[in-house]
Amino acid sequence: MDKRVYFLMIISFVIGMVELIISGILDLIAEDLHVSLAQAGQLITVFALIFAVASPILLIMTAKVERKHLTLISLYIFFIGDVVTIVSGNYLLLFIGRVILAFSGALLIILCLVMAPSLVDEKYRGRAIGIVSMGVSASLVLGVPIGLVLGNSFGWRAPFVLITVLTVFSIVGVHLLMEKVEPKPALPLRIQLASLKNRKITFALLTTFLYMAGHTVLYAYFKPYLETMTGIHGGWVSIVYLIFGFAAVSGGGIGGTLADVYGSKKSIIFSLAIFSIVFFILPFTLGIVPIFIVITIVWGVLSWAISPAMQSYLIETSPETSEIQQSLNNSALHLGVAFGSIVGGIVVEQLSIEVNPMIGGLFIILSFITAILSIQMGRTPSKRYKARKEW
């Protein structure tokens, strides 16, 4: 495996920490800036929306720029966003900081995802994507307990101070360790977007959107869910998040390996099937700690095991437009985060936080259906029959 892939994983970890690190300190932000918890939660939503929309647009706009140079420019802008966030004394300035971080982070993450498979042989493509996904998943899930510990100990700005320091180390690392990476020849925009007319791709992207929305409906409000449903607080909540986090980190690597060994299609279908079951089982395990921990671990693994398989599936489906497909899949993922956080907030305020797992599970079932539709499309009847026999 090319060592640069692991360096891309580190960069993706640093950048990805920003997105959900505040979900564990929303109450601290709301109290300090005198806004409601739901309004503080919109800081997650706006980041995810910008991340989703900006990613493919920025990738196309910078298609001809040498990748190391582009990575450095984006990291410097990301650093500025870090500083604005730390010094913000009101909600508006914090909101602006999130916008800066979202635009620069969107390009950085997709750069890592599209560069990784191009640096390795085809047989390691899934694993390369999985390694970078491990960085993203590690940041998204470990960022929450890190934010909880630092936020509760030193205030909500402390986690962003850590991210700023790590950003500086990333900038130095890119300058010293990363070689130049020339961009691939850019296809005309009309050709890239024309691939969306392929219903296999459209339903694949919809699958990513739906399963991540379902995941986020519960995960974005997992802290208040645990406190309400189990009565645990403080350090015990952090422990649960850490367990989930380590499971999710391993999920990226496991998903990439499964995609290479068993094929992306089987990995997607079986992962989504188990994922949907987990969400409906979880509420019944809250009073049985060992089973609850096992279900949490399975949830964590599956939450990021699907992404590498889906990335590989999209590359296989449309190899000539693989970069834009990976970018659009990343957009679908973050749109799912944004939509899931909105739906989760509505459920909490209008119904009950007790219902969040069931609503999330319904979205994942829908993603299972769209995945099957995507895989079945474009096959002749004989090929469909053969595929069913193989499964």
N, C-alpha and C positions, 0 to 999 in steps of 0.2 A: 504494500500500500504506500503510495506517495506521501511523504511526511507533510507536504503542504496541506493535505486534507485535514490532518489533525490541527494544524494551525488555523485553518478555516473554522474548525469546530470551536476553538477557543474564542475567535472573534464573534462567532454567532452566539456563544454563551454570554459574552459581555453585552452585546447589543440586545439580545432577547430578554435580559433581566429587567429591562425598563418597562416592558408591557404590563405584566401582571404583578410586579413587585409591590404595587400599591394596594392590591386587593386585600392584603392582610393588615394594612394601616389606614384603610379608608376612614375608620372612626376617628383616628388621630388627626387626619387631614381635615375632616369635616368639623371637628371641634376647634382646631386651631384657626381655621379660615372662616369659621362661622357660616357654614353651608350645611345643607341636609346630606344625609348618607347617600340618598339617591343621586343628588347633584355631584357629590364626590365620585360616585360610581361612573358618571359620564366621562370622567378622565380616562377610564379604561375603554369606553365605547369610542370616543373620538380618536384615540390612538389607533385602535383596531381598524376603524373605517378608513383613516388616512393611509395606514399601512397597506390595506387591501387595494385601494384605488390607485395609490401612487406607485406601487411596485412595478406593474407592467408598463406604465407610462414612462417612468424614469429609466427602466431597462431599455426601452426602445430609443429614448432620447439620447442615451449615452452609449449606444451600440458600437460606435467607432472609437471609443476612448480606451486606451490601454488600461487593463484591469487593476494593476498595482496603483497607478496614479489615481484612478477613480476611487479605489478603496481608501486611500489616504485623504482625499478631499472630503469624502463622506464622513470619515472618522473625525476630522477637525470640526465639521458642522455639528456632528453628534456631541462633541465635547462642549461646544457653545450651548447646545440645548441642555446639557447636564448643569452647566453653571447657572443658566437662567432659572432652572428648576430649584436649585439650592437657595438662590437669593430671593426667590419669590416670596413676597409678603402678603399677597392676596390671591384670590382664586383666578383672576384674569391673567396675571403674570404666570402662574403655574400652568394655566391652560395653554398659553403661548409656548412655554417650555416644552409641553407635551407635543405640540404641533411640530416644533423643530426636531425633536427626537424621533417623531413618527416618520417624517419625510426622509431624514438621513438614514434611520434604521431600516426603513423599507428597502432602500437600495442596497444597503450592506448585506442584509440577510439573503436577498435573492442573488447577489453576487456570489456569496458563499455557496449557495445551492446549485447554481449553474456552473460554477468553476469546478466543484468537486468531482462530478462524474467525468468531466473532460480531462482530468489529470490521471485517470486510471484506465486499465484495460476493461473491456466491455463486461467480462465475467465478474468484475468487482464493482460494477456501477451501483448496484443496489446497496452494497455495503458502504460505499463512499457517501452516498446520499444519507444513509442511516447514521454514519458517524457525525456528519454535520447536523442532522436532525437531533442527535444526542445532545449537541451543544445547545440547540434551540430549546429542546424539552427540558434540559437541565436548568436553563435560565428561567424558563417560565414557571417551573414547579419548585425548584430550590429557591428561586427569588422570593417566593412568598414567605417561607419560614425565616429566611435571612432578613427580609423586611420586618417581620414580626419581632425578631430578637433585637435588631438594631433600633427599630422604631420605638419599641416599648422601653428600651434602655436609654436612648439618647435623643429621641424625637424623630418625627417622620422624615426629616431631611437627611438623617444619617445614612440610610440605604443609598441615597443618590450621591453622597460623598464617596462611598465605596465604589459605585459605578464610575464616577469621574476618575478615580485613581486607576481603575482597571482599563478605562478608555485610554489613558495616557500610556500605560504599558502596552496596549494593543498598537498604538501609533508607533511607538519605538520599535516594537516587534516587526511591524510591516516594513519600516524603513531598513532594518538590519537583516531580517531573515527571509523576506518574501522576494522571489524573483519576478521579473516582468512576465505578465501573462497577456498575450495578444488576444483581442476579441475575435470571435468567429465572424466570418463574412455575414453581414446583415441581410436578411431577406426583406423585401418590400413589405410595408405594413399591411397592405391589402391581402398579401399571401398569408401572413401570420394570422390575421384576424379571420380569414376565410376558413381556417381550420375549425372555428367555432360552429360552423355549419354542420360539422360532423357530430351527430347525436351521441356517439360513443363518448366523445370528449365532453360534450355538454352535460351528460348525465354523470360522468366521472367527477366533474367539477362540482356538480350539485351534491354528489355524495360527500365530498370533502366538507362542503358548507354545512350540510345537515348533521353529520356526526360531530363536527366541532361545535355547532350550535347546541346540540344536545349535551355535550360534555360541559360547556360553559354555563348552561342554565343552572347546573348544580355547583360547578367548581368555583365560579366567581363569587358565590355566596356560601361557600363551604364552611367558613369560620362561623358565621351566625347560625348555620344549619346545625353544626356540631354543638354549639353552645345551647341552642334551643332544644334540640332533640336528646342530647345526652347529659347536659349540665356541666360538661368539662370546660375549663377555661385556661388561659395563660399558657404555661409550659406544656401542658398535655396537648393542647391544640397544635403547638409547634411540632411536637413529636409526631402527631398524625400526619402533618404536612410533610415532614422529613421522610417518613416511610413512603408516602405517596410519591414524593420527589425522586427518591432513589429508584423506585419501581419505574417511573416514567422515563428516567434517564436511560435505564437499561432497555426500555421499550424501543427507542430509536434504533439501537444496535440489533436487537432481536428482530425487529421488523425488516430491517435491511437484509439480514442474513436469511430469514425465511423467504423473502422475495427472490433472492438469488438461488436458493436451494429448491424451493417448491413452486416457484412461479408467483408473479405478482397477483394474478387473479384469485388463486386459491387462498393466498394470504389475506387479501382484502375481504373476501366473503366470510371466511371462518372467523376472522378477527371481529368483524361487525356483528356477526351472529352472537358471539360470546359477550361482546360489549353491551348489546341491548339487554341481554339477560341479567348482567351484573347490576344495571341501574334499577331493575325491578326487585332484585333480591336485597340490595344494600339496606333499605329501611328496616327490613326484618332481622338484620344482624346487629343492630345498634346496641342491644342489651347483651350480646354474646361476644365479648372482646376478641377472642382468638379468630372466630369466623369473620368478624368485622375487619380485622387486620388483613386477613387473607383476601377478602373481597376488595379491600382498598388497594392492595398490591396488584391484583389482577386488573382493576380499573386503571391504575397508574401505568402499567405496562401497555395495555391496549390503547390508551389515549394517544400514545406516540408511536406505536408499532405499525399503525395503518399508513401514516404519512410516507415513509420510504417506499412502501409497496405501491402506493398510488402514484408517486413520482415516477417509478419505474414503469408502471402501466401506461402512463401518459407518453413517456419516451418511446415505448414500444408501439403505441398506437399512432404517433405522429413524430417520427424521429427527425424529420427535416425542420420541424418547428418546436423542437424540444425545449429551447430556452424560454420561449413565450408560454409554452404549456406549463412549465414549472413555475413561472412567475404568476400565471393565472391561478394555478392550484394554490400557491401561497396566498394570493388575494382571496380566494374562496375560503381558505382556512381562517383568515383574519376577519373576513366578513361574518363568518360563523361565530367567531369570538364576540364581535360587536353585537350581532343579532341575539346571541345567546345571553349576553349580559343584560340586554334590554328586556328580553322575555323573562329572564330570571327575576329582574327587578319588579316587573309587573306582577308576576306570580307572588312574590314576597309581599307586595303592598296591597294587592287586590284579593288574593286568596289566602295562602298560608305557605310559609317556607317548607312545611312538611310535604307539600306537593311537588317541589322542585325535581326530585329524582324521577318521578313518574312522567312529568312533562319532558325532561331530558331524554328519558328512555323512548318516548314516542318519536322524537326527532331521529334517534339512532335507528329505530325500526324503519323509518322512511328512508334513511341513508342505505340501509341494507337492500331495500327494494330498488332504489335507483342504481346501486352497484350492479345488481343482477341484470337490470335493463341495459346498462352500458355494456356489460360483457357479452350479452346475447345479441346485441345489435351488430349488423354487418355480417352475420353468419348465414350461410345457407342452411336449410333444414337438416341436411346430412351432417354438417359440421356441429350444429347444435346438439344433435343426437349423440354424436361421438363425444362431445364435451361432457354431456351428462353421464355417459358411461365411464369416462375417465374419473369424474368426481365421485 
